[in-house]
Amino acid sequence: MKILKKVLFVSVLGLLPTMGLAQDLKIGVVNPSRLLEEAPQAKVALNKLEKEFSARDNKLLKEQKAIKQDEEKLARDGAIMSEAERRKLERDILSRKRDLRRALDELREDRTFRSNEERGKLLRYVNDAITQVGKQEKYDLILYEGIAFANPNIDLTGMILKRLQNEAKAKK
């Protein structure tokens, strides 16, 4: 029992210097999802993607409407069409639907790829802003992934967001 008390006493004495250092640490946390949603760079990237894909979206929507109109025509006039004419229209509709599905899949893949590219650029902006704030404000540690709770007093998200907004204004 006396040995256990001595070990505990020595352990506590050994931790005292490090406890003093911990009080001098300046720690902050950042909410990355809030930054990725509210940063002006995120809105610019979203608008850029919308412009980039809007023409293809519109073209595919028009094709969907055209196919639907042909399906309605087939349902409405199929009984009075000749057998050859009806089969030709059915094959045409099936072929166009297949092409449309393929085009939609390609669009989805392209959009996902470009979204990932833009997200990567945005993450670089965010990381740079976090690093700059950390250096300027002399933080020892800034955490931004996997945080269950953080005291609002050490939340730097607003400060980082303001920096990102200022950088966006400076680029205009």
Secondary structure, 3 states (H helix, E strand, C coil): CHHHHHHHHHHHHHHHHHHHHHHHCCEEECCHHHHHHHCHHHHHHHHHHHHHHHHHHHHHHHHHHHHHHHHHHHHHHCCCCCHHHHHHHHHHHHHHHHHHHHHHHHHHHHHHHHHHHHHHHHHHHHHHHHHHHHHHCCCCEEECCCCCCCCHHHECHHHHHHHHHHHHHHHC
